[in-house]
Amino acid sequence: MSFLSYAVALLMTAVAVSRAPAMVHGDPHRRALFGCYAGFAGALWLKTPVAQATLNDSRITDLSVLLKHYAAALAVLAILSYIATIFGGDGSEEKPEHPFDSWLHRGGAAKTALAAMVLMTALFFTVVDRSRPSVEFVPEHVGQLGATAYMSVFYLYLGSATALCGYRWGAALRCAKSTLMRLALGLMTIAMAMGVLYAVIRISFMWLAVCLSPPSGSFSHSLAMWTDVLQMALFVLFAAGACLPSSQVGYERLRTARSLWGLHPLWRDLRRAFPEMEQPFFPTVGRLRALARVSVPLDVRLDRVVQDIADALEQLRHFAPPDLLTAAGEAAEGQEAEQAATEAYWVRAAMAAKSCGLHWEVASAALPSKPINNSVSEASWLGLVEQHYRSVTVEQAHRVVARAVELEAVQ
């Protein structure tokens, strides 16, 4: 169990860290999600053997138990805050449709969490037997009325809040349109159902032990172990459900980063061909530095790179012989993705013509237009052009220029 405790704690910590930027750049519901994952990560670390051994032997006996429940209560409060911002939280004066939403917007979640934490604190320091440090709190306090009352407050709060979350996510699941979102909401709904089951089993076990007779130690430890496994499983499902929508965003970011990486040689060469395009806030740097620049979002960087390439290609028309596109087409004939290869020859040849001092007052014909309406599609096309551009040598470029000049002379 100790390995499982550390593994799940690390998993939830990783999810919390991935959501940490929301505290600076995110909206209220993303900040609430971060608070939820951070709270659960804290509770899971406090559940590990090292944390328990350190805190339970401190001046406040069983301190890890109280802090763990504080962290879990705050995490649940963050989930409820997230629901409040998602369902009916548009900032309008209209009242939310659902009574649960109305309760959340009136601060019901925060008040309930505060009341539960105050009551738990009072019971912890007054009626819970803390004469010696606990290794496993519930099995070692089973049958004790004070500990049962303390845990009942926590389990009632936990079970009620997770039931509400499960209900709202289940309702959202029925309305979700994308398969990915349905899967994510389904996993989180199942996790909340497991949370309710965990709370019901624990609270029923403790009260039956008080009302009837305490079970054997082996049974208590076995029940605690299996309910802990249930709890760990629900955290894994919850983390998986939370990460699924982000995986689509992560994929888009990866695709954008790959486009930036692939377009860099073409963009760099065009920037160097036209130094006046250099911008202080977006300098021409190496591939790694360009990709590692975090001050500008990836999609904004890709937009800038695509626009820079388009501007440079427009300027190159004044250095390209009138028949350069025809000559480039002849050179690219028979190659894979012939149109992209033609544009690659045209770019390389136009740059060679510029380096030789050629210039035309009247710009040559523009490159053929394409049915592209966004920078992502444009970047994909330019990626094909760049692949051919890398294979075109300086000698080939000069031959294409010579052929273009020859075609012009014939006319």
SVG drawing of the C-alpha trace seen along z (x, -y; Angstrom):
<svg xmlns="http://www.w3.org/2000/svg" viewBox="-34 -50 60 61">
<polyline fill="none" stroke="black" stroke-width="0.4" points="0.0,0.0 2.9,-2.4 4.0,-2.2 0.5,-2.8 0.2,-5.8 3.3,-7.4 2.4,-6.6 -1.0,-8.1 0.3,-11.1 2.9,-11.7 0.2,-11.3 -2.1,-13.9 0.9,-16.2 1.8,-16.0 -1.7,-17.0 -1.7,-19.9 1.7,-21.1 0.4,-21.0 -2.5,-23.2 -0.4,-25.6 -0.1,-28.2 -3.9,-28.7 -3.2,-30.6 -1.6,-33.4 -3.2,-33.2 -6.4,-31.2 -10.0,-32.1 -11.9,-31.3 -12.9,-27.8 -9.3,-26.8 -8.0,-28.2 -10.7,-26.2 -9.5,-23.1 -5.9,-23.8 -7.0,-24.2 -8.9,-20.9 -5.9,-19.0 -3.5,-20.7 -5.7,-20.0 -6.1,-16.3 -2.3,-16.0 -1.7,-17.5 -4.1,-15.1 -2.5,-12.1 1.0,-13.1 -0.2,-13.5 -1.5,-9.9 2.0,-8.5 3.9,-6.6 6.7,-9.2 4.3,-12.1 2.3,-10.1 5.3,-9.0 6.7,-12.6 3.5,-14.4 1.8,-11.9 4.7,-11.8 4.8,-15.6 3.6,-17.7 0.0,-17.4 -0.6,-13.6 -2.2,-12.4 -1.7,-15.8 -1.4,-14.2 -5.0,-13.0 -6.4,-16.5 -4.3,-18.2 -5.2,-15.4 -8.9,-16.1 -8.4,-19.8 -6.7,-19.4 -9.4,-17.1 -12.2,-19.4 -10.5,-22.4 -10.1,-20.3 -13.8,-19.4 -14.6,-23.0 -12.5,-23.8 -14.5,-21.3 -17.8,-22.9 -16.4,-26.3 -15.5,-24.9 -19.1,-23.7 -20.4,-27.1 -18.4,-28.8 -19.3,-26.3 -23.1,-25.9 -24.9,-29.1 -21.8,-31.2 -22.0,-33.6 -22.0,-36.7 -25.5,-37.8 -28.2,-38.8 -30.4,-35.8 -30.7,-33.3 -29.2,-29.8 -31.9,-27.3 -30.9,-24.5 -31.4,-24.8 -27.9,-23.3 -26.4,-26.1 -28.4,-28.7 -27.0,-27.3 -23.5,-27.3 -23.7,-30.9 -25.0,-32.0 -21.8,-30.7 -23.3,-27.5 -20.2,-25.4 -17.8,-27.7 -20.0,-28.0 -20.5,-24.2 -16.8,-23.6 -15.9,-26.1 -18.6,-24.6 -17.3,-21.1 -13.7,-22.1 -14.5,-24.0 -16.6,-21.1 -13.8,-18.6 -11.2,-20.7 -13.3,-20.9 -14.0,-17.2 -10.4,-16.3 -9.0,-18.2 -11.8,-17.3 -13.4,-13.9 -10.9,-11.9 -8.6,-9.6 -5.1,-10.7 -3.3,-9.1 -0.8,-7.5 0.1,-8.1 -1.8,-6.2 -0.5,-4.2 -3.9,-3.6 -6.4,-6.0 -9.8,-4.3 -8.9,-0.7 -7.2,-1.8 -10.2,-4.0 -13.0,-1.7 -15.7,-1.4 -14.8,-4.7 -17.6,-7.2 -15.4,-10.3 -13.5,-9.2 -16.7,-8.0 -18.3,-11.4 -15.2,-13.2 -15.0,-10.9 -18.8,-11.2 -18.5,-14.9 -15.8,-14.4 -17.5,-11.5 -20.8,-13.3 -19.3,-16.4 -17.1,-14.3 -20.0,-12.0 -22.5,-14.9 -20.1,-17.0 -19.0,-14.1 -22.6,-13.1 -23.4,-16.7 -20.4,-16.7 -21.3,-13.3 -24.8,-14.4 -23.8,-17.6 -21.1,-15.9 -23.6,-13.1 -26.0,-15.7 -23.3,-17.4 -22.3,-14.0 -25.7,-13.6 -25.3,-16.9 -21.7,-16.5 -21.2,-16.5 -17.6,-15.3 -16.5,-11.7 -13.5,-12.9 -15.6,-15.1 -18.1,-12.4 -15.3,-10.0 -13.7,-12.6 -17.1,-13.4 -17.9,-9.7 -14.6,-8.9 -15.1,-11.8 -18.7,-10.8 -17.6,-7.2 -14.9,-8.6 -17.5,-10.7 -19.7,-7.6 -16.8,-5.7 -16.2,-8.6 -19.8,-8.3 -19.4,-4.5 -16.1,-5.0 -17.8,-7.5 -20.8,-5.2 -18.7,-2.1 -16.4,-3.9 -19.2,-5.7 -21.4,-2.6 -18.5,-0.5 -17.6,-2.9 -21.2,-3.4 -21.9,0.4 -18.9,0.9 -20.1,-1.6 -23.7,-0.4 -23.0,3.3 -19.5,4.6 -16.1,3.7 -14.9,6.2 -11.7,8.0 -8.5,6.2 -7.7,8.2 -11.2,7.4 -10.8,3.7 -7.4,3.5 -8.6,5.5 -11.6,3.2 -9.4,0.1 -7.0,1.5 -9.7,2.3 -11.4,-1.1 -8.0,-2.8 -7.6,-0.9 -11.1,-2.2 -10.0,-5.7 -6.8,-5.4 -8.7,-4.1 -11.1,-7.0 -8.2,-9.4 -6.7,-7.7 -10.0,-7.9 -10.5,-11.5 -7.0,-12.5 -7.5,-10.6 -10.9,-12.3 -9.3,-15.7 -6.4,-15.1 -8.4,-13.9 -9.7,-17.3 -6.2,-18.8 -4.7,-16.0 -6.4,-17.5 -4.9,-20.9 -1.5,-19.2 -1.7,-17.6 -2.5,-20.9 0.5,-22.5 2.7,-19.7 1.6,-20.1 2.2,-23.8 5.7,-23.3 6.5,-20.8 5.3,-23.3 7.5,-26.0 10.5,-23.6 10.0,-22.6 9.5,-26.1 12.4,-27.6 15.1,-27.1 12.9,-28.7 11.8,-31.6 15.4,-32.2 16.7,-32.3 14.0,-34.8 14.6,-36.9 18.3,-37.1 17.5,-37.9 15.4,-40.9 17.1,-42.3 14.5,-45.1 12.0,-42.5 13.8,-42.0 11.7,-42.9 13.1,-43.6 10.3,-41.7 10.6,-38.7 14.3,-38.4 15.8,-35.8 17.4,-33.2 18.4,-29.6 15.8,-26.8 16.0,-25.7 15.9,-29.3 13.0,-30.1 11.0,-27.1 11.9,-27.7 10.7,-31.3 7.9,-31.3 7.1,-35.0 4.9,-34.5 2.3,-31.7 3.0,-29.0 0.0,-29.8 1.0,-33.5 4.5,-32.6 3.3,-30.4 1.0,-33.2 4.0,-35.5 6.3,-33.1 3.6,-32.4 3.1,-36.1 6.8,-36.8 7.2,-34.1 4.2,-35.5 5.7,-39.0 9.1,-37.9 7.6,-35.9 5.8,-39.0 9.0,-41.0 10.9,-38.2 8.6,-38.8 10.7,-41.9 13.8,-39.8 12.2,-36.9 12.4,-36.9 9.0,-37.0 9.2,-33.4 10.7,-32.0 7.5,-30.1 7.5,-28.3 11.2,-27.4 10.6,-26.2 7.7,-24.1 10.0,-22.5 12.6,-21.7 10.0,-20.2 8.2,-18.1 7.7,-14.5 8.5,-15.1 6.2,-14.2 3.9,-17.1 4.8,-18.8 3.2,-22.2 5.0,-22.4 8.3,-21.5 7.6,-24.2 7.2,-26.8 10.4,-25.6 12.4,-25.9 10.8,-29.4 11.8,-30.5 15.3,-29.2 15.8,-30.6 14.4,-34.0 16.8,-34.2 19.6,-33.3 18.6,-36.0 18.5,-38.5 22.0,-37.5 23.2,-38.0 21.8,-41.6 18.9,-41.0 15.9,-43.2 12.7,-44.0 10.6,-47.1 7.5,-45.2 6.9,-42.3 6.7,-38.8 3.5,-36.8 2.5,-35.8 2.5,-32.2 -0.8,-30.3 -3.4,-31.0 -4.7,-28.1 -7.9,-27.4 -6.4,-28.1 -8.1,-30.3 -6.1,-30.0 -2.5,-30.0 -2.5,-26.3 -3.4,-25.2 -0.9,-27.7 1.8,-26.3 1.0,-22.8 1.4,-23.8 4.6,-25.8 5.9,-22.7 5.6,-20.8 7.4,-23.6 10.1,-23.7 10.8,-20.0 11.5,-20.5 13.3,-23.8 15.9,-21.9 16.7,-19.6 17.2,-22.4 20.9,-23.2 22.4,-26.6 23.5,-25.2 20.0,-24.0 18.6,-27.4 21.0,-29.2 20.1,-26.9 16.4,-27.7 17.2,-31.4 19.2,-30.9 16.3,-28.9 13.9,-31.7 16.0,-34.4 16.3,-32.2 12.5,-31.8 12.1,-35.6 14.7,-36.2 12.8,-33.8 9.7,-35.8"/>
</svg>
